[in-house]
Amino acid sequence: MPSHSRSRDRYRGSDGGRSPDYSRRQRRESYDDDDDDDDFDYNPRERRRYRRDDYDHDSRIYEPRLYDDDLNEYDIAAEDPAAPLRPHGMEERSDRSRSRESPVASPRGVDRQGDGEGRRIYSGYGDDSNPIRESRGPTHRSQDDGAYRHMDRESRRQRRRERTRGPSIKHQSHDSTNSGSHLLGADVLEKMRSHYDEEEDLQRPQAEEQMRTESTRRRKQPIINDERQRLAPFPEEVPRGQSQGRIVSGAYLEEGKYPDMEVRQRGGGGPAMEARWRKEGDWNGSSGSSKTKPPFWKRKRLWICLAILIVIAAIVVPLVIIMPKKHNHHSKDPDSPSPTNYNEDSPYISSLKGLSHDSIPKSAQGSILDPWTWYDTRDFNLTFTNETVGGLPIMGLNSTWDDSTRANEHVPPLNESFPYGSQPIRGVNLGGWLSIEPFIVPSFFESYSSKDGIIDEYTLCKKLGSSAAAKIEKHYADFISEDDFRDMRDAGLDHVRIQYSYWAVEIYDDDPYVAKISWRYLLRAIEYCRKYGLRVKLDPHGIPGSQNGWNHSGREGAIGWLNGTDGLLNRRRSLEFHDKVSKFFAQPRYKNIVAIYGLVNEPLMLALPVEDVLNWTTDATKLVQDNGISAFVAVHDGFLNLSKWKKMLKTRPERMILDTHQYTIFNTGQIVLNHTARVELICNDWYHMIQEINTTSAGWGPTICGEWSQADTDCTKYLNNVGRGIRWEGTFNTADSTVYCPTADTGPACSCDSANAPPAEYSDGYKRFLQTYAEAQMSAFGTAQGWFYWTWYTESAAQWSYKTAWKNGFMPKKAYAPDFKCGDDIPSFGDLPEYY
C-alpha cells in the first residue's frame, strides 16, 4: 500500500439504575421540606415533629412549623433540639404516632410530589381541626391514632362528623378525585357515620388486644396498587386489614369501596372482590366467608385441569421440537434458507442445492464452519470438517490439489522451482480486498460525513456494528472473483501478493473487525492461483497494534506494535499470529505455491526503534522457519534509505528477501517532475539503486519491489487518507498551500479533473506516457528479484488499477513483453500538457 468523561446523574449509577446514594439523598430531601441550604438534615435518631398548620386543602401544599396550636403541643425541640418531643397533656402518647394519614388507610396512600418551589404536595385528605402531620422518621403511620384512642366516644364521633361535613369555604376543593366525599348528600353521610360507629364499637376490644400483641413485631412493608409503602414499625400500630381508626375518604368512595367492604391488601374488598380473589387463587378466607377450602387432593376441578394440561403438553411439545427442526435444517426443502443464514439473497450459494443442513453438526451450525452462513459457497468444499492445522481451520479445502499448471510458457509449472535471481517476478497485489483501504474501495466511506469519523476498517466495522459481517463478506465475494485470477494469468503475470490482516486469524479485546471470515477467502484465492499457475506472496497488512498508524494497517492513528503501553503485548501477539499461520502454510499443499512469506507490511521504522524491529524480524523468521516454512521470508525496508540496509541484518537467517516500495507521487521533489523527467528518474536513478541493493557484495541481497504504480499524481480520492487534501493542487497541508505540480510556477494551474477523468477520456499521448512510465519501472525492478504492481483492481482509481490499464490499452498486453525498457529512447507523448 502507498505510504503517506462521561457525566453522571447525581442520583443514578452508571448503569442507569439508582446509585446507593440515591435513597439516602432522596430521604433527606423529603424531610428537609423548605429545600433551602439550612443546616437541617434528617437524622433518624431525631424525631422532631413538624406541624402542617398552613395546609392548603385546595392545592395540597403545606409549610413546616415547629409548634402545633390545634393539638396544644409543646415542642421541647424549640428550646432543646436534641430533646424528644412530647405533646402536652398526653404523656402516654407515642412520639411516633403524630403522623400524617397512613397509606394503610387508603389504597392510594399519599401521593407526594413537588410543586416546583421546594414545597411538598399531598393528595391525601386533611382538615383544619385535625391537620395532617408527618413523622420525621423514615416511615409513616396512621393519622393521630395514638391520641385518638384516648378520646371518649363522643369526641371521636364529633371529629368524624366534622370530617364528613361538607367543605368549608376556606378549604373548598375542586379536585373530584381526592375530594369526592365533599359532594355526598346528607343521608349518605349519616349512614356512613352510623355504620362507622357500630363497626368501631364491635372491633375496638379486638383491635386493642391486637395492638398489644403486635407492639413487639416489626411491621412488613405492604403493597398497595403494586407500590410498596414505607411504614414505620410503631408498637401501637393497627395491623393491616382492621378498621379501627379508619377514615373513609372520597377516593375510597370513587373506587367503589363503601363502608361495607373489607379493606384488604389489594386495596378493596366485599363480595365482588372475594369472588375475584378466589378465582385468582389468592383467597384465604380471613375477611369473608368462614368456609374452609377442601384439601387439594379432593378438588376434582384441579385434577381435571391437570389432566388437560398433560394431554396438551404431550401434543404441543413434540411439535415445538420437530417443526423448527424441519424449518431450520432443510430436512424437506434443501433450497429453503436457514434462519442462521443472513445471506439467503446471495447469488453465490447455488452449490448448497441438494445438500442438507443436518450434515453440519448442531454444535457447528451457525458458526464460521457452517456453509449455510456463508455469502459465497462457490468452489468451496462443503463437506464439514472441524480439523485444524496450527489452530486454523481447513474447512472449505479439497483434499487433493494439482501443482502441474503454469502461468505462461515463460515460467515453470508450480511443481518446479522458479528461477529467482535469473528471471524477475512479474506480479500484482490484491490491495483493498481482504484488508480494506479507502482509496481502493471508496464506496465504503463515501456515505459518511466527516463528523462520523469513518476513516479506516476499524471505524467502519465499529459503525456497521452487527451488519459488518454481512456487508464486508459481500465485498469479499464481489470485489475479487475467479475471473480476476484468469485475467492475471492472461495479462502475463506470474505472482500474486495477497493482503490479509491478523483478524483473519484472531481478534483481541474490543476489536470491531469481522473475524476469521476473510481466512476462508484467502485460502480460496490461493486455490485459484494454483488453478492458473500463479505463485503467491503472503502479506500481513495489519499486525496487532498497527505497525505504522496508517489506515491500511486497519486503524489509523497511534502505532501500538513494539511501541507504547501495549507494545510488548502486541509483539507477543504478532509472534503468536505467525506461529499459527506458518504452521498452516508449512503443509505440503502449500510448499510449491506459497513462494514468499511476508512478515509485516511497511513497519514505520522512521518512528519505531530500528533495533526492536530488527530483533523482532529475526525472531519471527526463525519461528516460521522452525515451523517448516521453506519459502523466502520477506522483510520490508521500513522506509529507511536503502543505503542503510547495506549494513543491517548482515548476519541473518537464510532465505530472506528485502521488500521495498517505490512511488514518485509521495515525494514533493519527484511529484513536480514533468512526464519525460519522470521516466528519466526511473531509468537513471532507480534502475541502478535497485540493481545495487540486490547484490550481497555491495548491497543487502535479494530485493523485490513489492509496491509501485503508474499513478503520476496524488489526485485519487482518499489516497492521502479520508478527508485529507492533495499535493497536486496544494491542499495537502492546511498550513502550507504550496502547489506541487510541473506547471505550478509557469501556469496554467494543475487540476485533478483531468487526472481523475475516466479512462475513456484519456488522450493517446497520456496513455502512451502511462504505459511507458509503467514499463520503465518494470525494467528497473526487473534488475533485482522482480516486482508486484499496486494494485490489481480499484473501484474508480484507474491509474492504480492494473486490470483497468490492461483492458484500456495503457499497460503492456503481456507483462513479460513490454514495449519499452530502460536504455530505449523515450517516446514522444505528443501534445500532452504537463499539468495533465
C-alpha positions in Angstrom: 0.0 0.0 0.0 1.3 3.5 -0.7 2.7 5.2 2.4 1.6 8.5 3.2 -15.7 11.8 30.5 -19.0 10.9 30.7 -21.1 12.9 33.1 -23.1 11.0 35.6 -26.6 11.8 37.0 -26.1 12.7 40.7 -28.9 10.3 41.7 -28.2 7.4 39.3 -25.4 5.0 38.8 -23.6 4.5 35.6 -25.9 1.6 34.6 -28.9 3.9 34.7 -30.2 2.4 38.0 -30.3 4.3 41.3 -26.9 4.7 42.9 -26.5 3.6 46.6 -26.6 7.3 47.5 -30.0 7.8 45.9 -32.4 6.7 48.6 -30.4 8.4 51.3 -30.3 11.7 49.4 -34.0 11.5 48.5 -34.9 10.7 52.1 -33.0 13.8 53.3 -34.7 16.0 50.7 -38.1 14.6 51.6 -37.6 15.7 55.2 -35.9 19.0 54.5 -39.2 20.5 53.2 -38.1 24.0 52.8 -35.5 22.9 50.3 -33.1 25.7 51.3 -29.5 25.4 52.3 -30.0 25.4 56.0 -28.3 23.1 58.4 -31.2 20.7 58.8 -30.5 17.2 57.6 -32.6 14.3 58.6 -31.2 12.2 61.4 -33.1 9.0 62.1 -32.2 9.4 65.8 -34.1 12.7 66.0 -37.8 12.5 65.8 -38.7 16.2 65.6 -42.3 16.8 64.6 -43.3 19.5 62.2 -46.7 20.9 62.1 -48.7 21.5 58.9 -50.9 24.3 60.1 -50.6 26.2 56.9 -52.1 23.3 55.0 -53.9 24.4 51.8 -56.6 21.8 51.0 -57.1 23.1 47.5 -53.5 22.9 46.4 -52.4 20.2 48.8 -49.5 22.4 49.9 -48.2 22.6 53.4 -45.4 24.5 55.2 -43.5 23.0 58.1 -43.8 24.6 61.6 -42.4 23.7 65.0 -45.5 24.4 67.1 -49.0 22.9 66.8 -51.7 25.1 68.2 -54.6 22.8 67.3 -53.2 19.9 69.3 -51.9 22.2 72.0 -48.4 20.6 71.5 -45.5 21.9 73.4 -42.3 21.4 71.3 -39.4 21.0 73.6 -37.2 20.9 70.5 -37.7 24.6 70.1 -35.6 25.1 73.3 -33.5 22.0 73.0 -33.3 20.5 69.5 -31.8 17.2 70.9 -34.7 16.6 73.4 -37.5 14.3 72.4 -40.8 15.9 71.6 -43.9 15.1 73.6 -47.4 16.6 73.4 -48.7 18.5 76.4 -51.2 16.5 78.5 -50.7 13.3 76.6 -47.6 11.7 78.3 -48.5 8.2 77.3 -48.9 9.0 73.6 -46.2 7.6 71.4 -44.0 10.3 69.9 -44.2 8.4 66.6 -47.9 8.5 66.4 -48.1 12.1 65.3 -48.0 11.4 61.6 -49.9 12.2 58.5 -52.6 9.8 57.2 -51.2 6.4 56.8 -51.1 4.7 53.4 -52.7 1.8 55.2 -55.9 3.8 55.5 -56.2 4.4 51.7 -55.1 2.3 48.8 -53.8 5.4 47.2 -51.6 6.1 50.1 -50.2 9.6 50.0 -49.0 10.9 46.6 -46.1 13.1 47.3 -44.9 15.5 44.6 -43.1 18.7 44.3 -44.7 22.0 43.3 -41.5 23.4 41.8 -41.0 25.8 44.7 -39.4 23.5 47.2 -42.7 22.5 48.8 -44.4 19.1 49.1 -47.8 18.4 47.5 -50.0 15.8 49.1 -53.1 14.2 47.5 -54.2 12.8 50.8 -57.1 14.1 52.9 -56.8 16.7 55.7 -58.8 19.3 57.6 -58.3 22.2 59.9 -59.4 20.6 63.0 -57.0 17.7 62.8 -54.2 18.8 60.5 -52.3 16.0 58.8 -49.0 15.5 60.4 -45.8 13.8 59.3 -43.3 11.7 61.2 -39.7 12.8 60.9 -38.7 9.2 60.8 -38.1 7.2 57.6 -41.6 5.7 57.6 -45.2 6.8 58.3 -48.3 5.6 60.1 -52.0 6.4 60.6 -53.2 9.9 61.5 -53.1 10.8 65.2 -54.2 7.3 66.1 -52.4 7.3 69.5 -54.2 10.4 70.7 -57.4 9.3 69.0 -57.6 6.2 71.3 -57.6 8.4 74.4 -60.6 10.4 73.3 -64.0 9.4 74.5 -66.5 8.0 72.1 -68.5 11.2 71.8 -65.4 13.2 70.9 -64.5 10.8 68.3 -67.9 10.9 66.8 -67.8 14.7 66.7 -64.5 14.6 64.9 -65.9 12.1 62.3 -68.9 14.4 61.7 -66.6 17.3 61.1 -64.6 15.2 58.6 -67.6 14.1 56.6 -69.3 17.6 56.8 -69.4 19.5 53.5 -66.4 21.6 52.6 -65.8 24.9 54.2 -65.3 27.9 52.1 -61.8 28.2 53.2 -60.8 24.6 52.1 -63.2 24.0 49.3 -61.7 21.7 46.8 -62.3 21.3 43.1 -60.4 18.0 42.8 -63.0 15.4 42.2 -60.6 12.5 42.6 -59.3 13.4 46.1 -62.3 15.3 47.5 -65.3 13.2 46.4 -66.6 12.9 50.0 -67.4 16.6 50.0 -70.0 16.0 47.3 -72.0 13.4 49.2 -75.6 14.0 50.3 -76.5 14.3 54.0 -78.4 11.0 54.1 -75.4 9.1 52.7 -73.1 10.8 55.2 -75.3 10.0 58.1 -75.5 6.3 57.1 -71.7 6.2 56.9 -71.3 7.7 60.3 -73.8 5.3 61.9 -72.2 2.3 60.3 -68.7 3.6 61.3 -69.7 3.9 65.0 -71.3 0.5 65.1 -68.3 -1.1 63.5 -65.9 0.6 65.8 -67.7 -0.5 69.0 -67.5 -4.1 67.8 -63.9 -4.0 66.8 -62.4 -1.8 69.4 -61.6 -4.6 72.1 -60.2 -6.9 69.4 -58.1 -4.1 68.0 -56.6 -3.0 71.3 -55.7 -6.6 72.1 -54.2 -7.0 68.6 -52.1 -3.8 69.1 -50.6 -5.1 72.3 -49.7 -8.3 70.6 -48.2 -6.5 67.7 -46.2 -4.0 69.7 -43.0 -6.0 69.6 -43.3 -7.0 65.9 -41.6 -5.3 63.1 -44.1 -4.1 60.5 -43.7 -5.5 57.0 -44.0 -3.1 54.1 -47.4 -3.7 52.5 -48.0 -3.3 48.7 -50.9 -1.1 47.6 -51.7 -0.7 44.0 -48.5 -2.5 43.1 -46.5 0.1 45.1 -44.5 -0.8 48.2 -45.4 1.6 51.0 -43.0 2.9 53.7 -44.4 2.2 57.1 -42.7 2.6 60.5 -42.6 -0.3 62.9 -44.7 1.6 65.6 -45.6 -0.5 68.6 -49.2 0.6 68.8 -49.8 0.2 65.0 -53.1 -1.3 63.9 -52.5 -4.4 61.8 -53.4 -4.1 58.2 -57.0 -5.3 57.4 -58.5 -4.0 60.6 -60.7 -1.0 60.6 -60.1 0.8 63.8 -59.4 4.5 63.2 -60.2 4.1 59.5 -61.2 7.2 57.7 -63.4 6.9 54.7 -62.1 9.2 52.0 -63.5 10.4 48.8 -61.0 8.3 46.9 -62.4 5.2 48.6 -65.9 6.0 47.6 -65.0 6.8 44.0 -63.3 3.4 43.7 -66.5 1.7 44.9 -65.1 0.9 48.4 -68.2 1.7 50.5 -68.0 1.1 54.3 -69.5 -2.4 54.0 -66.4 -3.5 52.1 -63.5 -5.1 53.9 -60.1 -3.4 53.5 -57.6 -5.9 52.0 -54.1 -5.8 50.9 -55.0 -5.3 47.3 -57.0 -2.2 48.2 -60.6 -3.4 48.0 -63.0 -5.9 49.5 -66.6 -7.1 49.5 -68.3 -10.0 47.7 -67.2 -8.9 44.2 -63.5 -8.8 45.2 -63.8 -12.0 47.2 -65.0 -13.9 44.1 -62.2 -12.4 42.1 -59.6 -13.4 44.7 -61.0 -17.0 44.9 -60.6 -17.2 41.1 -57.1 -15.9 41.3 -56.1 -18.4 44.0 -55.3 -15.6 46.5 -58.3 -16.1 48.8 -57.6 -17.1 52.4 -61.0 -16.6 53.9 -59.8 -14.2 56.6 -62.2 -11.4 55.9 -65.2 -13.0 54.3 -66.8 -16.5 54.3 -65.6 -18.8 57.0 -65.9 -21.8 54.7 -62.7 -23.8 54.6 -61.1 -24.9 51.4 -61.0 -28.7 50.9 -57.6 -30.4 50.6 -56.0 -30.2 47.2 -56.3 -33.9 46.6 -60.1 -33.7 46.9 -60.6 -31.0 44.4 -62.0 -32.6 41.2 -61.7 -29.4 39.3 -58.0 -29.3 40.0 -57.4 -32.9 38.8 -59.4 -32.3 35.7 -57.3 -29.2 34.8 -54.1 -31.1 35.5 -55.1 -33.9 33.2 -56.0 -31.5 30.4 -52.6 -29.8 30.7 -50.8 -33.1 30.5 -52.6 -34.0 27.3 -51.9 -30.6 25.8 -48.2 -30.9 26.7 -48.0 -34.3 25.1 -49.2 -32.9 21.8 -47.6 -29.4 21.8 -44.1 -30.2 23.0 -43.2 -32.6 20.1 -44.5 -30.1 17.6 -42.4 -27.3 19.1 -39.3 -29.5 18.8 -39.9 -31.1 15.4 -41.3 -28.2 13.4 -38.4 -25.8 13.9 -36.0 -28.6 13.1 -37.8 -29.2 9.8 -37.7 -25.5 9.1 -34.2 -24.7 10.2 -32.4 -27.8 8.9 -33.9 -28.1 5.5 -34.8 -31.7 6.0 -37.5 -31.5 3.4 -36.6 -28.4 1.4 -32.8 -28.0 0.9 -33.4 -24.8 -1.1 -35.2 -23.0 1.8 -33.0 -20.5 3.6 -31.7 -21.3 7.1 -32.5 -18.9 9.9 -28.8 -18.8 10.6 -28.1 -17.7 7.1 -28.1 -13.9 6.7 -27.1 -14.4 3.1 -30.2 -16.1 1.8 -30.4 -13.5 -1.0 -26.9 -14.2 -2.2 -26.5 -15.2 -5.9 -23.5 -17.4 -4.9 -24.9 -20.2 -2.9 -26.4 -22.5 -5.5 -23.9 -25.1 -4.5 -25.9 -25.7 -1.4 -28.7 -27.1 -3.5 -29.4 -30.7 -2.7 -27.5 -30.6 0.5 -29.0 -30.9 4.0 -28.1 -28.6 6.8 -28.3 -31.7 9.0 -24.9 -32.7 7.6 -23.4 -29.9 9.8 -23.2 -31.0 13.5 -25.5 -29.0 15.7 -22.5 -27.7 17.6 -21.2 -26.1 14.4 -24.4 -24.8 13.0 -24.3 -21.0 12.8 -20.6 -20.9 13.2 -18.0 -19.9 10.6 -17.7 -23.6 9.7 -21.3 -23.7 8.6 -21.7 -23.1 4.8 -25.3 -22.1 5.3 -24.0 -18.9 6.9 -21.6 -18.1 4.1 -22.4 -15.5 1.5 -20.4 -17.3 -1.2 -20.1 -21.1 -1.4 -18.6 -21.2 -4.9 -15.6 -23.5 -5.3 -15.5 -24.4 -1.6 -15.6 -28.0 -0.3 -18.8 -28.0 1.7 -18.2 -31.4 3.4 -18.0 -30.5 7.0 -14.7 -30.9 9.0 -13.6 -29.3 12.2 -10.0 -30.2 11.6 -7.4 -27.5 12.1 -3.7 -27.1 11.4 -1.9 -24.7 13.6 -5.2 -24.0 15.2 -6.6 -22.7 11.9 -9.5 -24.4 10.1 -9.1 -26.3 6.8 -12.9 -26.2 6.2 -13.6 -25.4 2.6 -10.5 -27.0 1.2 -10.4 -30.0 -1.1 -8.2 -32.9 0.0 -6.4 -33.1 -3.3 -4.6 -30.4 -5.4 -2.7 -30.2 -8.7 0.6 -28.2 -9.0 1.3 -29.1 -12.6 -0.1 -25.8 -14.0 2.0 -22.8 -15.2 1.0 -19.2 -15.7 2.6 -19.0 -19.2 5.2 -20.6 -21.3 8.0 -18.4 -19.9 7.7 -19.7 -16.3 8.0 -23.2 -14.9 4.9 -25.0 -13.5 4.3 -24.8 -9.8 5.8 -28.1 -9.0 9.1 -27.0 -10.4 11.4 -24.3 -8.9 11.1 -20.8 -10.1 14.4 -19.3 -11.3 14.6 -16.4 -8.8 17.5 -14.2 -9.5 17.7 -15.0 -13.1 14.1 -14.3 -14.0 12.2 -11.5 -12.5 8.9 -11.8 -10.6 6.0 -10.2 -12.5 3.3 -9.9 -10.1 0.4 -7.9 -8.8 -1.2 -7.1 -5.4 -4.8 -7.7 -4.3 -4.9 -4.5 -2.2 -8.2 -3.3 -0.7 -9.8 -6.7 -0.8 -9.2 -8.7 2.4 -7.6 -5.6 4.0 -9.9 -2.7 3.2 -8.4 0.7 2.0 -10.5 3.8 1.5 -9.0 4.9 -1.8 -9.4 1.4 -3.4 -13.0 0.9 -2.2 -14.3 4.5 -1.6 -17.9 3.2 -1.7 -17.5 2.0 1.9 -16.7 5.6 3.1 -18.5 8.0 0.8 -21.8 7.8 2.5 -20.4 9.1 5.8 -19.8 12.7 6.7 -16.6 13.9 8.3 -18.3 14.1 11.7 -18.8 10.3 11.6 -15.1 9.8 11.6 -15.2 6.7 9.4 -11.6 6.7 8.1 -10.4 3.0 8.2 -11.6 -0.5 8.6 -11.6 -0.2 12.3 -14.0 2.7 12.4 -16.0 1.3 9.5 -16.6 -2.0 11.3 -17.5 -0.2 14.5 -20.0 2.0 12.6 -21.6 -1.0 10.9 -21.9 -3.0 14.1 -23.8 -6.2 13.7 -24.2 -5.6 10.0 -20.4 -5.5 9.4 -20.0 -9.2 8.8 -22.7 -9.4 6.1 -21.6 -6.2 4.3 -17.9 -7.0 4.3 -18.3 -10.6 3.3 -20.3 -9.4 0.3 -17.3 -7.3 -0.5 -15.0 -10.3 -0.3 -17.3 -12.2 -2.7 -17.8 -9.5 -5.2 -14.6 -7.5 -5.4 -12.3 -10.3 -6.5 -13.5 -13.4 -8.2 -12.1 -16.4 -10.1 -12.2 -14.3 -13.3 -9.7 -12.0 -11.9 -7.1 -14.7 -11.5 -7.7 -15.9 -15.0 -7.2 -12.3 -16.2 -3.9 -12.1 -14.2 -2.6 -15.1 -16.0 -3.8 -13.8 -19.4 -2.0 -10.5 -18.7 1.3 -12.3 -18.5 1.6 -12.1 -14.7 3.0 -15.0 -12.7 2.9 -14.0 -9.0 0.2 -12.5 -6.7 0.8 -10.7 -3.4 -2.3 -11.3 -1.3 -3.0 -8.9 1.6 -4.7 -10.1 4.7 -4.7 -9.0 8.4 -4.5 -10.5 11.8 -8.3 -10.5 12.2 -8.4 -13.3 9.6 -7.0 -15.4 12.3 -7.9 -13.8 15.7 -9.3 -10.7 17.2 -8.4 -9.2 20.6 -10.1 -7.1 23.3 -12.7 -4.9 21.8 -11.7 -5.2 18.2 -14.7 -4.5 16.0 -13.2 -6.2 12.9 -15.0 -9.0 11.1 -13.1 -12.0 12.5 -12.0 -15.1 10.6 -14.3 -14.8 7.6 -11.5 -13.5 5.4 -9.4 -16.6 6.2 -11.7 -18.7 4.0 -11.4 -16.3 1.1 -7.6 -16.2 1.5 -7.5 -20.0 1.2 -9.8 -20.0 -1.8 -7.7 -17.2 -3.5 -4.6 -19.4 -3.1 -6.5 -22.3 -4.8 -7.5 -20.0 -7.7 -3.8 -19.1 -8.0 -2.9 -22.7 -8.1 -5.5 -23.3 -10.8 -3.9 -20.7 -13.1 -0.3 -21.4 -12.2 0.3 -18.2 -10.2 2.7 -18.2 -7.2 1.8 -16.5 -4.0 3.4 -14.0 -1.7 1.6 -13.8 1.6 1.4 -10.2 3.0 0.1 -9.4 6.6 -1.1 -5.9 6.1 -2.4 -5.4 9.6 -0.5 -6.5 12.7 -1.8 -6.3 16.3 -1.4 -2.7 17.5 -0.8 -1.3 14.0 2.8 -1.2 12.7 2.6 2.2 11.1 -0.6 4.0 12.2 -1.9 4.2 8.6 -5.4 3.3 7.5 -4.2 0.3 5.5 -3.0 -1.3 8.8 -6.6 -1.4 9.9 -6.5 1.5 12.3 -5.2 5.0 11.6 -3.6 6.8 14.5 -1.0 5.6 17.0 1.5 2.9 16.5 0.9 0.2 19.1 3.2 -2.5 17.8 6.6 -2.6 19.6 5.6 0.8 20.9 3.5 2.4 23.6 1.8 0.8 26.6 0.9 -2.4 24.8 4.0 -2.6 22.6 5.4 -5.8 24.2 1.9 -7.4 24.3 1.4 -6.8 20.6 4.9 -8.0 19.9 4.0 -11.3 21.6 0.6 -11.4 19.8 2.2 -10.8 16.4 4.6 -13.7 17.0 1.7 -15.9 18.1 -0.1 -14.9 14.9 2.9 -16.1 12.8 3.2 -19.3 14.8 -0.3 -20.3 13.7 -0.1 -19.1 10.1 3.3 -20.5 9.5 2.3 -23.9 10.8 -0.7 -23.9 8.5 1.2 -22.9 5.4 4.0 -25.3 6.1 1.6 -28.1 4.9 2.7 -30.0 1.8 -0.1 -28.5 -0.2 1.4 -25.0 0.0 5.1 -25.9 -0.5 5.0 -25.2 -4.2 2.6 -22.3 -4.3 3.5 -20.1 -1.3 6.8 -18.8 -2.7 7.3 -15.8 -0.4 6.2 -15.5 3.2 5.8 -11.9 4.3 6.3 -10.9 8.0 4.7 -7.4 8.2 3.8 -4.7 5.7 5.5 -1.3 6.0 6.6 -1.1 9.6 7.3 2.6 10.1 11.0 2.3 11.2 11.3 6.1 11.0 9.2 6.2 14.2 9.8 2.8 15.7 13.2 1.8 17.4 15.1 0.2 14.5 16.8 -2.3 16.7 13.5 -3.5 18.1 12.1 -4.1 14.6 15.2 -5.9 13.5 15.2 -8.1 16.6 11.5 -9.0 16.1 12.2 -9.7 12.4 14.9 -12.2 13.4 12.8 -13.9 16.0 9.8 -14.1 13.6 11.9 -15.5 10.8 13.4 -18.2 13.0 9.9 -19.0 14.3 8.3 -19.6 10.9 11.3 -21.5 9.5 11.3 -23.7 12.6 7.7 -24.4 11.8 8.5 -25.7 8.4 8.3 -22.6 6.1 10.8 -23.1 3.2 9.6 -20.1 1.2 11.6 -16.8 1.1 10.8 -14.7 4.2 10.3 -11.1 3.2 11.2 -8.1 5.4 10.2 -4.6 4.5 12.7 -1.7 4.4 10.7 0.3 6.9 11.1 3.4 4.6 14.8 3.8 5.5 17.2 4.8 2.8 18.2 1.7 1.0 21.8 2.5 1.5 21.4 1.9 5.3 20.3 -1.6 4.6 23.8 -2.4 3.3 24.9 -2.7 6.9 21.7 -4.0 8.6 20.9 -7.7 9.2 24.1 -8.8 7.6 24.0 -11.8 9.9 20.6 -13.2 9.4 18.7 -16.5 8.8 18.9 -18.0 5.3 16.4 -17.3 2.5 15.4 -13.8 3.5 14.4 -11.2 0.9 14.2 -7.4 1.2 11.0 -5.7 0.1 11.0 -2.0 -0.9 8.1 0.1 -2.1 8.7 2.9 -4.6 6.4 5.8 -5.7 7.1 9.2 -7.2 3.9 10.9 -6.0 4.5 11.0 -2.2 7.8 12.8 -2.6 7.4 16.5 -3.2 10.7 16.6 -5.1 9.5 14.0 -7.5 5.8 14.7 -8.0 6.7 18.1 -9.6 8.7 16.3 -12.5 7.3 16.6 -16.0 6.4 13.5 -18.0 9.8 12.9 -19.6 11.8 13.7 -16.5 9.7 11.2 -14.5 10.7 8.4 -16.9 14.3 9.5 -16.8 14.3 9.4 -12.9 13.3 5.7 -13.1 15.8 4.6 -15.7 18.8 6.7 -14.5 18.4 6.6 -10.7 16.0 3.9 -9.6 17.4 1.4 -12.0 21.0 1.5 -10.6 19.7 1.8 -6.9 17.7 -1.4 -7.2 20.4 -3.2 -9.1 23.0 -2.4 -6.4 20.9 -3.2 -3.3 20.1 -6.6 -4.8 23.7 -7.7 -4.6 25.3 -9.2 -1.5 28.6 -7.7 -2.2 27.6 -4.0 -2.5 24.1 -4.1 -1.1 21.9 -6.1 1.1 21.0 -9.1 -1.0 17.8 -10.4 -2.8 15.4 -7.5 -3.2 12.0 -7.1 -4.7 9.8 -4.1 -5.2 6.5 -5.1 -3.5 4.6 -2.0 -4.5 4.7 0.6 -7.3 2.1 2.1 -9.7 1.8 4.2 -12.8 -0.1 7.0 -10.9 1.6 10.3 -11.7 -0.5 12.5 -9.3 -1.9 12.1 -5.8 -5.3 13.2 -7.0 -7.1 9.9 -6.2 -9.9 10.3 -3.7 -8.9 9.3 -0.2 -5.3 8.4 -1.3 -3.8 10.6 1.4 -6.4 9.5 4.0 -10.1 10.2 4.2 -10.7 13.9 4.3 -7.1 14.8 3.6 -6.1 17.2 0.7 -3.7 16.6 -2.2 -0.2 17.8 -3.1 -1.0 18.2 -6.8 -3.4 21.1 -6.0 -1.8 22.5 -2.9 -4.4 21.3 -0.4 -2.5 18.5 1.3 -1.2 20.6 4.3 -3.6 23.1 5.8 -0.6 25.2 7.0 1.1 25.1 3.5 -0.7 25.9 0.3 2.2 25.1 -1.9 1.2 23.5 -5.2 3.3 20.6 -6.2 2.9 20.1 -9.9 5.1 20.8 -13.1 3.3 24.0 -14.0 2.9 25.4 -10.5 5.3 28.3 -11.3 4.7 28.8 -15.0 0.9 28.0 -15.3 -1.7 27.0 -16.1 -2.7 25.7 -12.7 -2.8 22.0 -12.2 -6.1 20.4 -11.8 -7.2 16.9 -10.7 -10.1 16.9 -13.1 -8.1 15.6 -15.9 -6.1 13.1 -13.8 -9.3 11.7 -12.3 -11.2 11.5 -15.6 -12.4 8.1 -16.7 -10.0 6.1 -19.0 -12.3 6.5 -22.0 -11.4 10.2 -22.0 -7.6 9.7 -21.9 -5.8 11.0 -24.9 -3.4 8.8 -26.9 -0.5 10.8 -25.6 -1.5 10.3 -22.0 -2.0 6.6 -22.5 1.4 6.3 -24.1 3.0 8.1 -21.2 1.3 6.0 -18.6 2.4 2.8 -20.3 6.0 4.0 -20.8 6.1 5.1 -17.2 4.9 1.7 -16.0 7.3 -0.3 -18.3 10.3 1.8 -17.1 9.6 0.7 -13.6 9.2 -2.9 -14.7 12.6 -2.6 -16.3 14.2 -1.1 -13.2 12.8 -3.5 -10.7 13.5 -6.4 -13.1 17.2 -5.9 -12.4 16.6 -7.3 -8.9 14.2 -10.1 -8.0 11.2 -8.5 -9.7 8.0 -6.6 -8.8 4.4 -6.6 -7.7 2.2 -3.8 -9.1 -0.1 -1.9 -6.7 -2.9 -2.9 -7.3 -4.9 -5.3 -9.4 -8.3 -3.6 -9.2 -9.9 -0.4 -7.8 -13.5 0.9 -7.9 -12.6 4.1 -9.6 -8.9 5.0 -9.4 -7.8 4.0 -12.9 -4.1 4.9 -12.5 -3.9 2.4 -9.7 -5.6 -0.5 -11.3 -3.6 -2.9 -13.4 -6.8 -4.5 -14.6 -8.2 -1.2 -15.8 -5.0 -0.2 -17.5 -4.6 -3.6 -19.2 -8.1 -3.6 -20.5 -8.0 0.1 -21.7 -4.7 -0.1 -23.5 -2.2 1.7 -21.3 -0.4 -1.4 -19.9 1.5 -4.0 -22.0 -0.6 -6.8 -23.3 1.8 -9.2 -21.7 3.7 -8.3 -18.7 6.7 -10.3 -19.9 6.7 -8.5 -23.3 6.8 -4.7 -22.7 7.2 -2.2 -25.5 9.7 -0.1 -23.6 12.7 -0.8 -21.4 15.3 1.4 -19.8 18.0 2.2 -22.4 15.5 2.8 -25.1 14.7 6.2 -26.4 11.9 7.8 -24.5 8.9 8.1 -26.9 7.1 11.4 -27.7 3.9 11.9 -25.8 2.5 14.3 -28.5 0.8 17.4 -27.3 0.2 16.1 -23.8 0.1 19.1 -21.4 2.4 18.9 -18.4 -0.4 19.9 -16.0 -2.5 16.9 -17.1 
